[in-house]
């Protein structure tokens, strides 16, 4: 059974919400983060990516950066101001993008549930990224951005959400520069017990996005617990901030790949080697229309690659759901054996481009010479994600891209 708990959010006053809210810390480069904050002294990205105020030569993982984040959080709390709600609440967070709506409950969730696999993962985390957010949480005393959770929807909760939207005035309602509408409500406390009881009946929750934030919350709890002689398990550091969305409202975009060179092969040799495992057809389509198909942009042309029967036959024998994913097929039969990308987590010749940037970004990177070849993929399904999580499996790195993204700074959890 899963645990959910209301909390006292640190949040901006209504008139400042638009300017405070920022993109997640991990979806923008240093340059993009700096540009996002330009001309906006109260952007929350100055807390989550405080190195932008210290110069590009600053080590982003230095204690100086985390101390600056703490100072900026204190400054925003004073200047915006940021307020702390007097009582614990659940909150609703609605996102509308391209006429598609998803509504989740913002709350805190049990670190024990994360550690004990009631909240399931589908990605490995990198220690350097865990260290970063762990140090950020410890220094600022706050979880500054939510984990993105999903679950099989519950009718009783769906009705509570609908009733709240109809009958309650939102505390925030604005459209960000990327044309995504963000609306937040405080859920009436009369619903709190029902929500707690209904979520307690749910066997599993799933991390859709935010694996490093969740892992860091677990590490912070261990640090705090070890330092406390009076640990009870009820302290705020035993819980982490997340927004829980019904799975039937979500959409996964592909996570595309670019490779910097052809592994010392000519274009002709490269295509010949690919043709042994994939059929190749020049096309005007940049995005595959079905599974087991891939788009490839090379030397100004798009190609459709279709896995040959020999690949599909061997793949069908796999007992692992993760090994049958398109990202695994591309990795196992092309990127590794032909392009020499044996470990996409560490190989610096490969990079990943979120689907929200479109295939035009792939063309731009190849045409500019920053990459030699690009691959577009068919998106992973929610069923795949849940089946892999249920089986205790791990997806290949950079398999899923969820859009729209939650904004940091609207709801902060103080620990």
GIMO-V405708 format. One record per residue. PHI is phi as a letter, one per 40 degrees, with the letter a starting at -180 (none if undefined). PSI is psi in whole degrees, 0 to 359 (none if undefined). OMEGA is omega in radians with two decimals (999 if undefined). Layout:
phi:PHI psi:PSI omega:OMEGA
phi:PHI psi:PSI omega:OMEGA
This chain:
phi:none psi:140 omega:-3.07
phi:c psi:146 omega:3.13
phi:b psi:138 omega:3.06
phi:b psi:143 omega:-3.05
phi:b psi:135 omega:3.01
phi:c psi:163 omega:-3.12
phi:a psi:166 omega:3.07
phi:c psi:103 omega:-3.08
phi:c psi:139 omega:2.84
phi:c psi:124 omega:-3.01
phi:a psi:159 omega:-3.14
phi:c psi:156 omega:2.95
phi:c psi:158 omega:-2.95
phi:d psi:316 omega:-3.03
phi:c psi:343 omega:-3.10
phi:b psi:356 omega:-3.01
phi:d psi:317 omega:-3.12
phi:d psi:315 omega:-3.09
phi:c psi:332 omega:3.13
phi:c psi:314 omega:-3.02
phi:d psi:134 omega:-3.11
phi:b psi:160 omega:3.06
phi:c psi:156 omega:3.09
phi:d psi:147 omega:-3.05
phi:c psi:333 omega:-2.96
phi:b psi:12 omega:3.13
phi:b psi:3 omega:-3.14
phi:b psi:149 omega:3.05
phi:c psi:174 omega:3.08
phi:d psi:313 omega:-3.09
phi:c psi:319 omega:3.14
phi:c psi:321 omega:3.11
phi:c psi:317 omega:-3.14
phi:c psi:319 omega:3.12
phi:c psi:321 omega:3.14
phi:c psi:323 omega:-3.09
phi:c psi:348 omega:-3.02
phi:d psi:128 omega:3.10
phi:g psi:7 omega:-3.10
phi:b psi:91 omega:-3.07
phi:c psi:346 omega:-3.12
phi:b psi:13 omega:3.06
phi:c psi:135 omega:-3.09
phi:c psi:346 omega:3.09
phi:c psi:342 omega:3.05
phi:c psi:345 omega:3.03
phi:c psi:313 omega:-3.05
phi:c psi:334 omega:3.12
phi:b psi:58 omega:-3.00
phi:c psi:346 omega:3.12
phi:c psi:341 omega:3.14
phi:c psi:341 omega:3.10
phi:c psi:357 omega:-3.06
phi:b psi:356 omega:3.09
phi:h psi:149 omega:-3.04
phi:c psi:336 omega:-3.13
phi:c psi:352 omega:3.14
phi:c psi:134 omega:3.05
phi:c psi:116 omega:-3.07
phi:c psi:348 omega:-3.14
phi:b psi:15 omega:3.14
phi:c psi:155 omega:3.12
phi:c psi:334 omega:3.09
phi:d psi:321 omega:-3.14
phi:c psi:316 omega:-3.12
phi:c psi:325 omega:3.09
phi:c psi:321 omega:3.08
phi:c psi:322 omega:3.09
phi:c psi:317 omega:3.11
phi:c psi:315 omega:3.13
phi:c psi:318 omega:-3.12
phi:c psi:324 omega:3.08
phi:c psi:319 omega:3.10
phi:c psi:321 omega:3.14
phi:c psi:314 omega:3.13
phi:c psi:321 omega:3.13
phi:d psi:323 omega:-3.13
phi:c psi:316 omega:-2.95
phi:c psi:323 omega:-2.99
phi:c psi:308 omega:-0.14
phi:c psi:165 omega:2.90
phi:c psi:139 omega:-3.12
phi:b psi:156 omega:3.04
phi:b psi:125 omega:3.13
phi:c psi:143 omega:-3.05
phi:c psi:331 omega:3.12
phi:b psi:161 omega:3.13
phi:c psi:140 omega:-3.14
phi:b psi:158 omega:2.71
phi:c psi:152 omega:-3.14
phi:b psi:151 omega:2.98
phi:b psi:138 omega:3.08
phi:b psi:113 omega:3.13
phi:b psi:137 omega:3.06
phi:b psi:133 omega:3.06
phi:b psi:122 omega:3.14
phi:b psi:126 omega:3.13
phi:f psi:43 omega:3.10
phi:g psi:11 omega:3.05
phi:b psi:132 omega:-3.03
phi:b psi:138 omega:2.96
phi:b psi:138 omega:-3.08
phi:b psi:126 omega:3.14
phi:b psi:163 omega:3.07
phi:c psi:120 omega:3.06
phi:c psi:128 omega:-3.04
phi:a psi:185 omega:2.97
phi:b psi:149 omega:-3.04
phi:b psi:156 omega:-2.98
phi:c psi:127 omega:3.00
phi:c psi:325 omega:3.07
phi:d psi:319 omega:3.13
phi:c psi:325 omega:3.07
phi:c psi:313 omega:-3.10
phi:c psi:330 omega:-3.06
phi:c psi:12 omega:3.03
phi:g psi:32 omega:2.84
phi:c psi:325 omega:2.93
phi:c psi:113 omega:-2.96
phi:c psi:149 omega:-3.14
phi:b psi:161 omega:2.99
phi:b psi:4 omega:3.14
phi:b psi:148 omega:2.91
phi:c psi:154 omega:3.07
phi:b psi:158 omega:3.11
phi:b psi:135 omega:-3.07
phi:d psi:318 omega:-3.08
phi:c psi:325 omega:3.12
phi:c psi:323 omega:3.03
phi:c psi:314 omega:3.13
phi:d psi:318 omega:-3.09
phi:d psi:304 omega:-3.08
phi:c psi:330 omega:3.07
phi:c psi:312 omega:3.12
phi:c psi:324 omega:3.13
phi:c psi:315 omega:-3.13
phi:c psi:315 omega:-3.12
phi:c psi:316 omega:-3.06
phi:c psi:317 omega:-3.10
phi:c psi:339 omega:-3.06
phi:g psi:26 omega:-3.05
phi:a psi:146 omega:2.90
phi:c psi:110 omega:-2.90
phi:c psi:353 omega:3.11
phi:a psi:146 omega:-3.03
phi:c psi:150 omega:2.88
phi:c psi:150 omega:-3.12
phi:b psi:108 omega:-3.13
phi:b psi:157 omega:3.05
phi:b psi:163 omega:-3.14
phi:a psi:166 omega:3.03
phi:c psi:124 omega:-2.97
phi:c psi:152 omega:3.13
phi:b psi:125 omega:-3.03
phi:d psi:320 omega:-3.12
phi:c psi:318 omega:3.12
phi:c psi:322 omega:3.10
phi:d psi:319 omega:-3.13
phi:c psi:320 omega:3.09
phi:d psi:317 omega:3.13
phi:c psi:312 omega:-3.13
phi:c psi:316 omega:-3.12
phi:c psi:321 omega:3.14
phi:c psi:317 omega:-3.14
phi:c psi:321 omega:-3.11
phi:c psi:320 omega:-2.91
phi:b psi:355 omega:-3.04
phi:b psi:138 omega:3.11
phi:c psi:132 omega:3.12
phi:c psi:154 omega:3.05
phi:c psi:337 omega:3.06
phi:b psi:145 omega:3.04
phi:a psi:104 omega:-3.11
phi:a psi:161 omega:3.08
phi:b psi:123 omega:-3.10
phi:c psi:172 omega:-3.04
phi:c psi:339 omega:3.10
phi:c psi:16 omega:3.03
phi:g psi:27 omega:3.04
phi:b psi:131 omega:-3.14
phi:c psi:129 omega:-3.13
phi:b psi:123 omega:3.13
phi:b psi:134 omega:-3.11
phi:b psi:134 omega:3.05
phi:b psi:152 omega:2.87
phi:c psi:123 omega:3.10
phi:c psi:133 omega:3.06
phi:d psi:134 omega:-3.07
phi:c psi:345 omega:3.09
phi:c psi:342 omega:3.13
phi:c psi:351 omega:-2.97
phi:d psi:311 omega:-3.06
phi:c psi:321 omega:3.12
phi:c psi:316 omega:3.14
phi:c psi:315 omega:3.12
phi:c psi:315 omega:-3.10
phi:c psi:321 omega:-3.12
phi:c psi:319 omega:3.12
phi:c psi:329 omega:3.10
phi:c psi:339 omega:3.11
phi:c psi:347 omega:-3.11
phi:c psi:128 omega:-3.06
phi:c psi:323 omega:-3.06
phi:a psi:139 omega:2.91
phi:b psi:158 omega:-3.04
phi:b psi:136 omega:3.00
phi:c psi:119 omega:3.03
phi:c psi:314 omega:-3.11
phi:a psi:145 omega:3.11
phi:h psi:30 omega:-3.11
phi:d psi:321 omega:-3.12
phi:c psi:326 omega:3.10
phi:c psi:318 omega:-3.14
phi:c psi:315 omega:3.13
phi:c psi:322 omega:3.14
phi:c psi:323 omega:3.08
phi:c psi:322 omega:3.09
phi:c psi:317 omega:3.13
phi:c psi:321 omega:3.12
phi:c psi:318 omega:3.12
phi:d psi:316 omega:-3.14
phi:c psi:318 omega:3.12
phi:c psi:312 omega:-3.12
phi:c psi:319 omega:-3.13
phi:c psi:317 omega:-3.13
phi:c psi:332 omega:-3.11
phi:c psi:347 omega:-3.05
phi:b psi:133 omega:3.06
phi:c psi:355 omega:-3.08
phi:b psi:31 omega:-3.11
phi:c psi:132 omega:-3.13
phi:b psi:340 omega:-3.04
phi:g psi:354 omega:3.14
phi:b psi:355 omega:3.14
phi:c psi:155 omega:-3.08
phi:c psi:333 omega:3.13
phi:c psi:353 omega:3.05
phi:c psi:1 omega:-3.10
phi:b psi:152 omega:3.12
phi:b psi:151 omega:-3.09
phi:c psi:133 omega:3.10
phi:a psi:163 omega:2.99
phi:b psi:127 omega:-3.04
phi:b psi:116 omega:-3.11
phi:b psi:144 omega:2.99
phi:c psi:138 omega:-3.07
phi:c psi:329 omega:-3.08
phi:c psi:355 omega:3.09
phi:c psi:354 omega:-2.96
phi:c psi:158 omega:3.09
phi:b psi:130 omega:3.09
phi:c psi:131 omega:3.02
phi:c psi:159 omega:3.13
phi:c psi:157 omega:3.01
phi:b psi:102 omega:-3.02
phi:c psi:166 omega:-3.06
phi:b psi:146 omega:2.93
phi:b psi:148 omega:3.11
phi:b psi:138 omega:-2.97
phi:c psi:335 omega:-3.09
phi:a psi:171 omega:-3.10
phi:c psi:23 omega:3.08
phi:g psi:43 omega:3.10
phi:g psi:25 omega:3.11
phi:b psi:149 omega:2.98
phi:c psi:164 omega:3.12
phi:d psi:318 omega:-3.10
phi:c psi:314 omega:3.12
phi:c psi:320 omega:3.14
phi:c psi:311 omega:-3.14
phi:c psi:323 omega:3.13
phi:c psi:319 omega:3.14
phi:c psi:321 omega:3.10
phi:c psi:321 omega:-3.05
phi:c psi:343 omega:3.10
phi:c psi:332 omega:-3.10
phi:b psi:340 omega:-3.08
phi:b psi:142 omega:2.92
phi:c psi:145 omega:-3.06
phi:b psi:129 omega:3.10
phi:b psi:126 omega:3.07
phi:c psi:141 omega:-2.98
phi:a psi:167 omega:3.00
phi:c psi:353 omega:-3.10
phi:c psi:129 omega:-3.13
phi:c psi:347 omega:-3.07
phi:b psi:131 omega:3.11
phi:c psi:146 omega:-3.07
phi:c psi:354 omega:3.12
phi:a psi:168 omega:-3.11
phi:c psi:158 omega:-3.13
phi:g psi:12 omega:3.03
phi:b psi:151 omega:-3.08
phi:b psi:144 omega:2.97
phi:c psi:142 omega:3.08
phi:b psi:127 omega:3.11
phi:b psi:119 omega:-3.05
phi:a psi:124 omega:3.03
phi:f psi:42 omega:3.04
phi:g psi:2 omega:-3.10
phi:b psi:147 omega:3.00
phi:c psi:141 omega:3.07
phi:b psi:149 omega:2.95
phi:b psi:125 omega:3.06
phi:b psi:128 omega:3.12
phi:b psi:125 omega:-3.12
phi:d psi:131 omega:-3.13
phi:c psi:164 omega:-3.08
phi:d psi:327 omega:-3.12
phi:c psi:322 omega:3.09
phi:c psi:313 omega:-3.09
phi:c psi:324 omega:3.13
phi:c psi:314 omega:3.14
phi:c psi:326 omega:-3.14
phi:c psi:327 omega:-3.11
phi:c psi:338 omega:-3.14
phi:c psi:348 omega:-3.09
phi:c psi:139 omega:3.07
phi:c psi:356 omega:-3.09
phi:b psi:126 omega:3.08
phi:c psi:321 omega:-3.09
phi:c psi:325 omega:-3.11
phi:c psi:343 omega:3.14
phi:c psi:354 omega:3.13
phi:c psi:152 omega:3.12
phi:d psi:322 omega:3.13
phi:c psi:327 omega:3.10
phi:c psi:319 omega:3.11
phi:c psi:314 omega:3.12
phi:c psi:316 omega:-3.13
phi:c psi:313 omega:-2.99
phi:c psi:333 omega:-3.03
phi:b psi:355 omega:3.13
phi:b psi:300 omega:-3.04
phi:c psi:317 omega:-3.12
phi:c psi:300 omega:-3.03
phi:c psi:332 omega:-3.05
phi:b psi:316 omega:-3.09
phi:c psi:356 omega:3.05
phi:g psi:24 omega:3.08
phi:c psi:84 omega:-3.05
phi:c psi:331 omega:3.12
phi:b psi:98 omega:-3.09
phi:c psi:343 omega:3.13
phi:c psi:331 omega:-3.03
phi:b psi:342 omega:-3.09
phi:c psi:124 omega:-3.06
phi:c psi:358 omega:3.13
phi:c psi:350 omega:3.13
phi:b psi:147 omega:3.04
phi:b psi:168 omega:-2.99
phi:b psi:139 omega:-3.07
phi:b psi:114 omega:-3.13
phi:c psi:143 omega:-3.05
phi:d psi:336 omega:-3.13
phi:c psi:336 omega:3.13
phi:c psi:349 omega:3.05
phi:g psi:165 omega:3.12
phi:c psi:344 omega:3.06
phi:c psi:326 omega:3.10
phi:c psi:323 omega:3.08
phi:c psi:315 omega:3.12
phi:c psi:317 omega:-3.13
phi:c psi:316 omega:-3.10
phi:c psi:321 omega:3.11
phi:c psi:315 omega:-3.12
phi:c psi:331 omega:-3.13
phi:c psi:349 omega:-3.10
phi:g psi:359 omega:3.11
phi:c psi:341 omega:3.06
phi:a psi:154 omega:3.11
phi:c psi:329 omega:-3.09
phi:a psi:149 omega:3.13
phi:b psi:151 omega:3.14
phi:b psi:129 omega:3.03
phi:b psi:144 omega:-3.02
phi:b psi:159 omega:3.00
phi:c psi:138 omega:-3.01
phi:c psi:149 omega:3.00
phi:c psi:149 omega:3.12
phi:c psi:161 omega:3.04
phi:c psi:326 omega:3.10
phi:c psi:318 omega:3.09
phi:d psi:313 omega:-3.11
phi:d psi:313 omega:-3.10
phi:c psi:320 omega:3.14
phi:c psi:320 omega:3.11
phi:c psi:316 omega:3.12
phi:c psi:316 omega:-3.14
phi:c psi:326 omega:-3.12
phi:c psi:2 omega:-3.12
phi:g psi:20 omega:-3.14
phi:c psi:170 omega:3.12
phi:b psi:132 omega:3.06
phi:c psi:155 omega:2.97
phi:d psi:156 omega:-3.13
phi:d psi:146 omega:3.07
phi:f psi:56 omega:-3.14
phi:c psi:332 omega:-3.03
phi:b psi:145 omega:3.02
phi:b psi:113 omega:3.12
phi:c psi:138 omega:3.12
phi:a psi:139 omega:0.09
phi:c psi:165 omega:-3.14
phi:c psi:144 omega:3.00
phi:c psi:147 omega:3.09
phi:c psi:140 omega:3.03
phi:c psi:149 omega:2.99
phi:g psi:345 omega:3.14
phi:c psi:322 omega:3.13
phi:b psi:116 omega:-3.10
phi:b psi:141 omega:3.13
phi:b psi:115 omega:3.11
phi:c psi:133 omega:-3.12
phi:b psi:none omega:999
